[in-house]
């Protein structure tokens, strides 16, 4: 009986150990499984037809422990690939529209040449035009309906890189212009404050001199004009700064 109890106790410990091992293994996921789990969770939480905003994406990444810089880099890569794919599709659509016009011209022109050949000469010279032009049309059809997407994607990436460089240069130019406007407004405000202080000092000096001679307070017209000019410049500078902030 004691031996049987020990065996049952050992079996119970082994069973618990097996369950613990199974539970530990079941909670470890591969990278592909993580992608699948996150995708299914997003489908349950959001409508599949509804896009996830960038802020929601950052919040999800923060909850699962993804660094914001890594998430931003990944999102930038996805946006670039989206632009590349859009460029590729646009090129293919242009090629197909061009092929439609090419094929129509091919049929109309070769039909007229065939009729003229049949009426004027027994030698089938129009077949030479038909063959040469047909080879070119075949290459056009291949490019339009069976394109080399890898080559088109590489060209599109170069185009996207040039566009991004132009956008970054334009953004830097706008930042420099905004900084220059703010600096100019600050200089105007400072200059107006200096003029105002100088006018106040002149007023105080004239008032002190007039009081010392017993003639009462006398305000010099030139000082009043300088003060008014300073106040006007200060008001103008503050208006410029307010417009820049708006």
C-alpha positions as CSV (number, residue, x, y, z in Angstrom):
1,X,0.0,0.0,0.0
2,X,2.8,2.4,0.9
3,X,4.6,1.6,-2.4
4,X,1.4,2.2,-4.4
5,X,0.8,5.5,-2.7
6,X,4.4,6.6,-3.5
7,X,3.8,5.6,-7.2
8,X,0.6,7.6,-7.4
9,X,2.3,10.6,-5.7
10,X,5.2,10.3,-8.2
11,X,2.7,10.1,-11.1
12,X,1.0,13.2,-9.9
13,X,4.2,15.1,-9.7
14,X,5.2,14.0,-13.2
15,X,1.8,15.0,-14.5
16,X,2.1,18.5,-13.0
17,X,5.6,18.8,-14.3
18,X,4.4,17.8,-17.8
19,X,1.5,20.4,-17.6
20,X,3.9,23.1,-16.5
21,X,6.3,22.3,-19.4
22,X,3.4,22.3,-21.8
23,X,2.1,25.6,-20.5
24,X,5.6,27.2,-20.8
25,X,6.0,25.9,-24.3
26,X,2.6,27.0,-25.3
27,X,3.3,30.6,-24.2
28,X,6.4,31.0,-26.4
29,X,5.6,32.2,-30.0
30,X,7.6,32.5,-33.1
31,X,7.9,35.7,-35.1
32,X,5.3,34.6,-37.6
33,X,2.9,33.5,-34.9
34,X,3.3,37.0,-33.2
35,X,2.3,38.6,-36.5
36,X,-0.7,36.3,-36.8
37,X,-1.8,36.9,-33.3
38,X,-1.5,40.7,-33.6
39,X,-3.3,40.7,-36.9
40,X,-6.2,38.7,-35.5
41,X,-6.4,40.9,-32.4
42,X,-6.6,44.0,-34.6
43,X,-9.3,42.4,-36.7
44,X,-11.3,41.7,-33.6
45,X,-10.7,45.1,-32.1
46,X,-11.2,47.2,-35.3
47,X,-13.4,46.9,-38.3
48,X,-11.3,45.4,-41.1
49,X,-12.4,48.1,-43.5
50,X,-11.3,50.8,-41.0
51,X,-7.8,52.1,-41.1
52,X,-5.7,52.3,-37.9
53,X,-4.4,55.7,-37.2
54,X,-0.7,56.4,-36.6
55,X,-1.4,57.4,-33.0
56,X,-3.2,54.1,-32.4
57,X,-0.3,52.3,-34.0
58,X,2.1,54.0,-31.6
59,X,-0.1,53.1,-28.7
60,X,-0.3,49.5,-29.7
61,X,3.5,49.3,-30.1
62,X,4.0,50.9,-26.6
63,X,1.7,48.3,-25.0
64,X,3.5,45.4,-26.6
65,X,7.0,46.9,-25.8
66,X,8.1,48.0,-29.2
67,X,10.4,51.0,-29.2
68,X,8.8,54.1,-30.8
69,X,11.9,54.7,-33.0
70,X,11.7,51.2,-34.4
71,X,8.0,51.6,-35.0
72,X,8.5,54.9,-36.7
73,X,11.2,53.4,-38.9
74,X,8.9,50.5,-39.8
75,X,6.0,52.8,-40.6
76,X,8.2,55.0,-42.8
77,X,9.3,51.9,-44.7
78,X,5.7,50.8,-45.2
79,X,4.8,54.3,-46.5
80,X,7.7,54.2,-48.9
81,X,6.7,50.8,-50.2
82,X,3.2,52.1,-50.6
83,X,4.5,55.0,-52.7
84,X,6.7,52.7,-54.7
85,X,3.7,50.4,-55.5
86,X,1.6,53.4,-56.5
87,X,4.3,54.5,-58.9
88,X,4.6,51.0,-60.4
89,X,0.8,50.7,-60.9
90,X,0.7,54.2,-62.5
91,X,3.5,53.2,-64.9
92,X,1.6,50.0,-65.8
93,X,-1.6,51.9,-66.4
94,X,0.1,54.4,-68.6
95,X,1.7,51.7,-70.6
96,X,-1.7,49.9,-71.1
97,X,-3.4,53.2,-72.2
98,X,-0.5,53.8,-74.6
99,X,-0.8,50.3,-75.9
100,X,-4.5,50.8,-76.7
101,X,-3.7,53.8,-78.9
102,X,-0.7,52.0,-80.4
103,X,-2.8,49.0,-81.3
104,X,-5.6,51.2,-82.8
105,X,-3.0,53.0,-85.0
106,X,-1.5,49.7,-86.0
107,X,-4.8,48.3,-87.2
108,X,-5.9,51.4,-89.0
109,X,-2.6,52.2,-90.8
110,X,-1.9,48.6,-91.8
111,X,-5.4,48.2,-93.1
112,X,-5.0,51.2,-95.3
113,X,-1.6,50.1,-96.5
114,X,-2.9,46.6,-97.3
115,X,-5.7,48.1,-99.4
116,X,-3.3,50.4,-101.2
117,X,-0.9,47.5,-101.8
118,X,-3.7,45.2,-103.1
119,X,-4.9,47.9,-105.5
120,X,-1.6,49.3,-106.8
121,X,1.0,46.5,-106.8
122,X,1.1,42.7,-106.9
123,X,4.1,42.6,-104.6
124,X,3.0,42.3,-100.9
125,X,5.2,45.1,-99.7
126,X,2.7,46.0,-96.9
127,X,3.6,42.8,-95.2
128,X,7.0,44.1,-94.4
129,X,5.5,47.1,-92.6
130,X,3.0,44.8,-90.9
131,X,5.8,42.5,-89.7
132,X,8.2,45.3,-88.5
133,X,5.5,47.2,-86.8
134,X,4.0,44.1,-85.3
135,X,7.3,43.2,-83.6
136,X,7.3,46.6,-81.9
137,X,3.6,46.2,-80.9
138,X,4.4,42.8,-79.4
139,X,7.2,44.4,-77.2
140,X,4.7,47.1,-76.2
141,X,2.1,44.5,-75.2
142,X,4.7,42.6,-73.2
143,X,5.6,45.8,-71.3
144,X,2.0,46.7,-70.7
145,X,0.5,43.3,-69.7
146,X,3.5,41.3,-68.5
147,X,5.8,43.9,-67.0
148,X,9.0,43.3,-65.1
149,X,7.8,44.5,-61.7
150,X,11.2,44.2,-60.1
151,X,12.7,46.6,-62.6
152,X,9.8,49.0,-62.4
153,X,10.0,48.9,-58.6
154,X,13.7,49.8,-58.7
155,X,13.0,52.7,-60.9
156,X,10.1,53.8,-58.7
157,X,12.3,53.7,-55.6
158,X,14.7,56.1,-57.3
159,X,11.8,58.3,-58.2
160,X,10.5,58.2,-54.7
161,X,13.9,59.0,-53.3
162,X,14.2,62.1,-55.5
163,X,10.7,63.2,-54.4
164,X,11.5,62.7,-50.7
165,X,14.8,64.7,-51.2
166,X,12.8,67.6,-52.8
167,X,10.2,67.4,-50.0
168,X,12.9,67.5,-47.3
169,X,14.6,70.4,-49.0
170,X,11.3,72.3,-49.3
171,X,10.6,71.6,-45.6
172,X,14.0,72.9,-44.6
173,X,13.5,76.0,-46.7
174,X,10.2,76.7,-45.1
175,X,11.7,76.2,-41.6
176,X,14.5,78.7,-42.5
177,X,12.0,81.2,-43.8
178,X,9.9,80.9,-40.6
179,X,13.0,81.3,-38.4
180,X,14.0,84.4,-40.4
181,X,10.6,85.9,-40.0
182,X,10.7,85.3,-36.3
183,X,14.2,86.7,-36.0
184,X,13.1,89.8,-37.9
185,X,10.1,90.3,-35.7
186,X,12.2,89.9,-32.6
187,X,14.8,92.4,-33.9
188,X,12.0,94.9,-34.7
189,X,10.5,94.5,-31.2
190,X,13.9,95.0,-29.6
191,X,14.7,98.0,-31.7
192,X,11.3,99.5,-30.9
193,X,11.9,98.9,-27.2
194,X,15.3,100.6,-27.4
195,X,13.8,103.6,-29.2
196,X,11.0,103.8,-26.6
197,X,13.5,103.7,-23.8
198,X,15.6,106.4,-25.4
199,X,12.6,108.6,-25.9
200,X,11.6,108.1,-22.2
201,X,15.2,109.0,-21.2
202,X,15.1,112.2,-23.3
203,X,11.7,113.1,-21.8
204,X,13.0,112.6,-18.3
205,X,16.1,114.7,-19.0
206,X,14.1,117.6,-20.4
207,X,11.6,117.5,-17.6
208,X,14.4,117.5,-15.0
209,X,16.1,120.4,-16.7
210,X,12.9,122.4,-16.9
211,X,12.2,121.8,-13.3
212,X,15.7,122.9,-12.3
213,X,15.2,126.3,-14.1
214,X,11.7,126.8,-12.5
215,X,9.9,127.0,-15.8
216,X,7.7,123.9,-15.2
217,X,7.7,120.7,-17.2
218,X,8.4,121.3,-20.8
219,X,8.3,118.5,-23.3
220,X,10.5,118.8,-26.4
221,X,8.7,118.2,-29.7
222,X,11.6,116.2,-31.0
223,X,11.5,113.8,-28.0
224,X,7.7,113.4,-28.4
225,X,8.2,112.6,-32.1
226,X,10.9,110.0,-31.3
227,X,8.7,108.4,-28.7
228,X,5.7,108.3,-31.0
229,X,7.9,106.7,-33.7
230,X,9.2,104.2,-31.3
231,X,5.7,103.3,-30.2
232,X,4.6,102.9,-33.8
233,X,7.5,100.7,-34.6
234,X,6.9,98.5,-31.6
235,X,3.2,98.1,-32.5
236,X,4.1,97.2,-36.1
237,X,6.7,94.7,-34.9
238,X,4.2,93.1,-32.5
239,X,1.6,92.9,-35.3
240,X,4.2,91.1,-37.5
241,X,5.0,88.7,-34.8
242,X,1.4,88.0,-34.1
243,X,0.8,87.2,-37.8
244,X,3.7,84.9,-37.9
245,X,2.4,83.0,-34.9
246,X,-1.0,82.7,-36.5
